[in-house]
Amino acid sequence: LNLTISVWPLPQIVIPSPERYQLKPQSFSFGYRRNLDTKHSCSVLDAAFKRYFSILFPGYTYANLITFSIVFTLTISLDRHDCQGYPNQDSSERYKLSVFAGQASLNAETVWGSLRGLETFSQLVYQDDFGSYYVNKTEIEDYPQFNYRGILLDTSRHYLPVQAILKTLDAMAYSKFNVFHWHLVDDPSFPYQSQKFPDLSNKGAFHPVTHIYTQSDVRRVISYARMRGIRVLPEFDSPGHTKSWGKGQSELLTPCYRGDTPSGTFGPVNPTLPSTYQFMASLLKEVASVFPDPYIHLGGDEVDFSCWRSNPYIRAFMHKMGFGLDFSKLEAFYIEKIVNITSVLRKTSIVWQDVFDYHERRKFLSVVEVWKQGCYLCEVRRVVKAGLRVILASPWYLDQPGPTHNWARYYNVWPLAFKGTEKQKSLVIGGEVCLWGEYVDATNLSPRLWPRASAAAERLWSNERQTSCVERAFPRLQEFRCKLLRRGIQAEPLYVGHCKHEYQ
Ligand SMILES: CC(=O)N[C@H]1NC[C@H](CO)[C@H](O)[C@@H]1O
């Protein structure tokens, strides 16, 4: 059978067959398997039916006509009816999909799993040269290798219009990514419009009206993501990467000194002032209420100690605290207080690996995101040996130059290829593709992210042994890239070739 499995990422168990059935838009419908206790419908799925009908049959809209002429029905059954909630770190995404004459049946533990099954089904349907639609008899049992499969976008180095974020969420769902890591603010701009501290964006955004995310923009992104089974993980990075914060919040940043006079420039957040922690507690309290995910990313990367070192008041504080001249102790003091504020808000913190690297005590940490280049599995091993969970980002910095035409470098990544116990390996909860914004805005976001990020998507979802050969993956990824174009995602070409429907 030349049935290269046309689903990307590759499902765990697939039993293909040469038998195929014709589908017609007018006689296709979605439905719920009626069993006793479940309500008859689910808003997340009702919306998904409309989306996927137009994906299956471009140009048609789902009318859900209860007409006698229904010839093919996809029926869904859920073990748990959690249609009102949000996906979270422990949500099951497992599903079973059986396609046979006149019917497909999709069973999942949760509504999020059924969204993954719908995506898979949509990739099984194909058209012949005359435009007729077909689907082959298939049995699939599927689940993700890793629960955390993220995409980071940076909306500070360049502002991204909400539409560009929503488009990325669409594309993420096609590759079964399930976490949108929103690196909202950083040195250059503060686009998040805070309810409590409106001056942060009034003074810190590139423009206080056109280059901000209002509360309704934020709610729109969170809701749009939820309908696709995607979590939104907010990051408010501190104490470094906070230049734009100082514009709208005086006294927050450390004044740098030249000799014994202030130089007029500012450095990281000032960790010696009680007002700093009052402000951070208040901002994080707001963030905790705006973003429903139980996790929040606190950053903690790349703190430059030179400004702290130049400031006599900081040095006096260090002396009083017995830190001597070890500024990593001051950094640890700060981060520990912020993590504690976050846990009081009943959120679990994620921090960049810098925090783990310069801490002696690590018990207060939960999740460490490994991002530095080099022997990143050495770092992963250190973190899991300390009993902490890991998100691996190092091999997937898509903003970084390099042999950019080599998508295989994002595919040939083995997150668990380190010496460790099964328990330690289970602490690697997943990975993340980071597209930092220094050189990215809405003009090049999609081609720079897709389909290269989809290579990481298969690494994070599929079975390693079944997806260890780049040559076998290549034709499948090319076909998937054409599907992305057909769905309106401007995914760049992998190599020489063509798509039945080119992008226009
Ligand atoms: C955790 C982290 O990655 N921090 C910085 N490192 C380099 C990146 C660009 O590749 C960004 O500038 C990012 O802000």
The ligand as a Tripos MOL2 file, in Angstrom:
@<TRIPOS>MOLECULE
LIG
   14    14     1     0     0
SMALL
NO_CHARGES

@<TRIPOS>ATOM
      1 C1         15.1950   33.2000   27.6660 C.3       1 LIG1
      2 C2         15.7730   33.9350   26.4890 C.2       1 LIG1
      3 O1         15.8880   33.3750   25.4100 O.2       1 LIG1
      4 N1         16.1340   35.2260   26.6910 N.am      1 LIG1
      5 C3         16.5890   36.0320   25.5450 C.3       1 LIG1
      6 N2         17.6010   35.2230   24.8410 N.3       1 LIG1
      7 C4         17.7980   35.4560   23.4230 C.3       1 LIG1
      8 C5         16.4860   35.5770   22.6890 C.3       1 LIG1
      9 C6         16.6980   35.7610   21.1920 C.3       1 LIG1
     10 O2         17.1140   34.5560   20.5890 O.3       1 LIG1
     11 C7         15.6920   36.7290   23.2810 C.3       1 LIG1
     12 O3         16.3840   37.9450   23.1960 O.3       1 LIG1
     13 C8         15.3520   36.4050   24.7260 C.3       1 LIG1
     14 O4         14.7270   37.5350   25.3250 O.3       1 LIG1
@<TRIPOS>BOND
     1     1     2 1
     2     2     3 2
     3     2     4 1
     4     4     5 1
     5     5     6 1
     6     5    13 1
     7     6     7 1
     8     7     8 1
     9     8     9 1
    10     8    11 1
    11     9    10 1
    12    11    12 1
    13    11    13 1
    14    13    14 1
@<TRIPOS>SUBSTRUCTURE
     1 LIG1         1 GROUP 0 **** ****
